[in-house]
Amino acid sequence: MKTGSKLKVELSTETHYYEIVVTDDANGDGKMSVLDIVAINNHIVDDTKKLGKVYSLAGDYNGDNKLNVQDIVKINNAIVGGN
């Protein structure tokens, strides 16, 4: 499962589509890595590289509804084994 994956739910009378958000998977490759840090950094510093909604939600690792350097630090710490 990775961020951006599509989920189709068929009920008896209707069909719903959802996009999956995987916390820490800001680049949509299905795993936490330095590439997620790069994607978040680019989102912060380069207006031409803004992440879409589900990728921004996935990158909000600390859950404060903001995509910022605090998320980069948290993901980096998780990658290297910190808190």
N, C-alpha and C positions, 0 to 999 in steps of 0.2 A: 504494500500500500504506500502511496506517495501523495504528497500535496498536489492538487490539481486533477487527481483521478476523478472520474465521473462515476456516480452511483445512480442506478435507475431502480426505482421502487414502483412496482405495478400493483395497484389495488384493484378491486373488482370493477370500480367505476372510473378510476383515474390513474394517471401515471405522474410520478414526481421525479425530478432530476436534482441531484445534489453534487456539489464539488467537495472533495475530501480535503481537510486541513490536517496535516500531521505536524504537531508542534516541533519546532527546530528544523523543519525541512523547507527552508525559505527558497531553495532553488529547484525544488520539485524532483529530486533524484531518488527520494525515498530513504535517505540516511543523513545523519548529522555529520558534517565535515567542515573543513576550512572553506569549502565552496559556498556554504551557507553564510559564513562570515563575509566573504567577498560580495555576495549578493546583497546583504544588508548594508554593508559599507557603501556599495555603489548606489543603493537606493537613497542613502542619507546625503551623499556628496554630489551626485550627478542627476540633475533633473531629467535627463534623457534615459535614465536606467531605473525608473520607478517600478517597483514590484506591483503586480496586480493584487486585488483584495485578498484572495485566499493565501497568496504567498506572503503578504504582509502579516496576516494573522498567524501564519506558521512561524514567522520570524520573531514574533513577539514572545520570546522565551520566558521573560519574567512576568508576563500577564498584566502589564500596566496599560494596555491598549495604545501603546506608542512603540514605534520602531526606531530604536536609537542605540547609542553606543553601549548602554547598559545591557542590551540583549546580546551584543557582540561579546562583551566580557563574560556573561553567563554561559554562552555557547562555548567560547574558548575554554573556560574553566571546566566545563563538562567534557570537552574533548581531551584535555590534558589530565583529567582525573581530579580536578579540584572541586570545590563546592559550587 
